[in-house]
Every structure is written in C-alpha cells, then in structure tokens.
C-alpha cells in the first residue's frame, strides 16, 4: 500500500514554501529562518511481529535498531543528526521493564552518534510494542535521490546481503562515511539500502529519470550472504541483490570524483566503497555482459504491504 | 508511569549543546546553524481504545485531533508550526480506507494552520489504529514553563471544562492567539491545558519554582462544563478545574503587560484571556478567600498511567 498511498498524499499535500524537499526522499529538508544550514527530518516506526520479534530478539537491540534505521536515512541525505523524538506504544504487562530495556539500546545508539533525545511520548495499551522515532538533523546541500546525472559513477558502501543473520539488529548507519565523503567529493544523488540493494538503486535512478549500466560482478557480496546462500538455495549474488536492511549507501559522483575516491588512502573512509556502474540516459537497470552487450535486469526486494516480489529476470 | 520514566530519562540523557530545551517542556527547542530563529519539535501519539474510540468517533476527527494536540504544544512555546511528520499503525483490515479517512482530517488541520506534511511512515499490523505525529516549528524567544516570576499575572485563554461533550475532537490549538499575544505583550511562561487546568497550571508553576494566589471565582467555566455538571454530580467549577483536553493556554506576563491586555480592543485576540491570579514566591496553589485569607488547593486531572486522582481539597 505504501507506495501508492504516498503518491496519493503527494498529490494532496501541496508543497509549502518552507519545505524544500517533502514526501518521497529519505528525509524532508526545510529552511529555518534565513540560515544556509537546512533542517532535515525523517521518521520510521517498527512494530513487534512486523519489523521485529520481541520474543526472540533482545529489546535493547530493537531499541538500537529504531534509532539506527532513522540515522541511515539522515546519512542518505548527507546530513548530520542532531536530535531524536522517541514514541513508544507499550503492552500493559511489564510496560516499565520493556521501556527501560528498549531505552538502553536507544541511548546507546544516540550516544554513539551524538544524538540528543529531545522529546517523546509513552503510552501503554492492549497491544504489541511499537517504536516510532523522528530523527532531526542539519545539512548544507542535501543529497537528493533525484540528483544523479548521466556519466556519474555509481558507488555502494560496504558489502551486501544476508543481514538477517544478525547485522540487521545492529546496523551501522553511514553517518561517519557520509561526513568523510563530504570532505573529498561532491556527492550528487544518494539513497540508503533498506528494502534491497537493487530496489533502492532503482528508486534513486527513477527519481533522477536516468538508468545505470552495471558491472554486476562488482557488487560487493557480504560474508553473511555467502553463508545464507548455503541454506536458502539462492545464490550469494541474489541475496546481495535483493535482501533488505543492509543500510549501506548507494551514491553517485562525477567521473573525476570517482577517480578521487579510487586514489584515497585506505583509511580515509570507514568502509570500502565500490563502483558498481555508470549512470546512463536510458532508464532502467542494464547489465553489461562480455562483449559489451546490455541486458535489462529487474529490481527485487521488500515492498511494504506486499509479499516479496520474485524477480522475473535475476541478475 | 510517564512522569517517573521521564525523570529517569532526563537523568540518563545528558543535554547536548545543540538542544536548548530538552525533555520536560511542551516541546524541544534547538538551534540550527547560527540562526536566531530556533527550531521547535514535539511529538504526541494517540491510540484507539486509549485516547479515542474509532467505533464511535469519526476517523477524520481523530486525524484532525492528532494534529491539533501537537499544534497546541507548539502554541504553548509561543512558536509557529512549519511541518508535520505523520506515522500511522493501521489494522490490516481496511487499512487503506482507514488511512484515507484519517488523512482527511489531518490534511484539513494542516491546511488550516499552514502546516506542510514533510514525511511519515505507514505500517499495517495485527493491532489497533495508532497515530503518532511529530510537529516542527520555529520560534525566537520560546515561552518556557520555567519562566514565571513573582509578581507575574497569570492568565488562561477561552473557557474550561467539559470538552468530552465534543470539543475534544475538534480542539482549537491556540496558534493564532499565541501570535496575537506576541504582538502586544512579552509572555514569560506558558503551558497548554491537556491533562487538566489545575494540573497543568501546577506543572508550569513547579517548573518555575513559584506558586500562585488564585481568584478561584474568576476561572472561566465553559458552557459544556455547566451542561456536564447536570449529569455528573460534580460542580461546573470542578469540571473546569480538572477536565482534560481543553487545549487552552495558561500564561504569565508582567503586571504592566497585564494592564496592556486589559486595555486591548475586544477583537485583538481570537478568544478572551482571563486573569486568574498572581505568581507568588511560595510554591503551590493558593486560593484567596474573603478577608484575604489564603487556603491551599490541590491540582487534579489526568495523570498518564494512573487512574484519575481525586482531589482531597476541592477548589
């Protein structure tokens, strides 16, 4: 439902002048006063039984994750986080204990990334644990999904796939990486990998009205994707292509800046960034085969409110 | 639970330099860049069966209310609203219909007060409707709960009590009044009436470490409080004293500014403001009796996570 309802909302909510970037990017961007520094805000909720399982996952990790996934959206805007507002809906039984454990993880993540808890709300009710976080930040020159241009080099950070084996509970939002990238290059477009590498890549390119010629074999496959493939019958590449919750960054830079990234000393960035293709004018994802033949491949991942879409053409 | 848990949180979350006002006021205040204009943020969630009843109340009104109660907090800071982030947790059955109806009211309220919808999140789950709103705004010189000083005149807007008869679903957040007051006077401290007039008054005074000498008979009693008293066996004054969800403003100004308010033409403010007492150094609520004898009276209202506290001494 989410995508179509967001489209409806976008139609209904006319932009007000104070909001530079509204619904549809990783976070909203708006001006405060006449400062060049813009305000960034995003929100994400996670619910027991849908986004996590309180019976089998530590509550502190769930709290940590509720902050980290919002920080990932802030990183995808090239922004710095400042403050969070945290709202909990708590089951009546053991509400205080649950809140305390969840907050251990929330406070740990906030401390790690220099985020203040600016407010929040707590309710108890006859229902399951739900955590809703609004993350605020600041940015000068936000990275938009729509800013990729033909000729850009496309990069992805870290390695992809298999986060379900554990990394999804303690993701590393790429706040530090975003700050490091800002020092060396001018990032054009960016998005974070939350619903699946290929799906989020496709969203960024669609927002920019461009496509990509990909070197599929350069997609960085995580160790976890290799492990997972041994039990699922799917290939490590398929996991890297479509698994959700990697929380890595996909971003584009000019060809010159791509060279600059290649020339950086190994410790300049907190994690590797891998060039996986080049932006082209023709929309869609295009796989470069031997002999330079291009073949269209299709995004795959987790679409909210739908069951997983199986790829008709796998990469 | 809420008050004690907030106290725990306040202890755990050390203030970061970017946040001027953190947990404990109606909204957080923080700086963006070096602008004199500060950013304001607050959040409030409402849950079916706890804060509203979807079976008997129109979903559009519930949506309207979810925005209005947050605007009331923004008004209590003397701030102007800019943008909202809206998160819905939706029952699986009829999720899209429910979201659509709730959003009718959300959009109506946002349009009325010039608020942009900057983002949000939607989930469906096996549970009841829950709406979590984060409201952002801007302010220069926020009105804090802690800024009342001895000698200040204490005012309340509108009239109090009996909102349960209907007004609670379509409250008037005092955004316009706050803006009008700014034109004429220098408001010191302010709070909005959400949990009960006397309880919120007491909270503001406690935050300022002062008390009040009250003219109880001047408390403006609403028509609804009079009607409700006919069926509840409680007096209209008791309803005005303790009923929740009036969403009026309590605020303090200097004696000179109190005179300025008294001298305003009738249409200068969107609603009446009534002087109900004077700030004194001795903490607590003090009722001025004939012959100037003072008697202590006690706050009463809705305390989150507890049943209503019955006043041991009624006003």
Interface residues (C-beta under 8 A of the other chain):
Chain A: X1 X2 X5 X6 X8 X9 X12 X13 X15 X16 X18 X19 X22 X23 X27 X28 X30 X32 X33 X34 X35 X36 X37 X38 X39 X41 X42 X43 X44 X45 X47 X49 X50 X51 X82 X83 X85 X87 X89 X95 X96 X99 X100 X103 X107 X110 X114 X115 X116 X117 X118 X119 X120 X121 X122 X123 X124 X125 X126 X127 X128 X130 X132 X134 X136 X138 X304 X305
Chain B: X1 X2 X5 X6 X8 X9 X12 X13 X15 X16 X18 X19 X22 X23 X27 X28 X30 X32 X33 X34 X35 X36 X37 X38 X39 X41 X42 X43 X44 X45 X47 X49 X50 X51 X82 X83 X85 X87 X89 X95 X96 X99 X100 X103 X107 X110 X114 X115 X116 X117 X118 X119 X120 X121 X122 X123 X124 X125 X126 X127 X128 X130 X132 X134 X136 X138 X304 X305
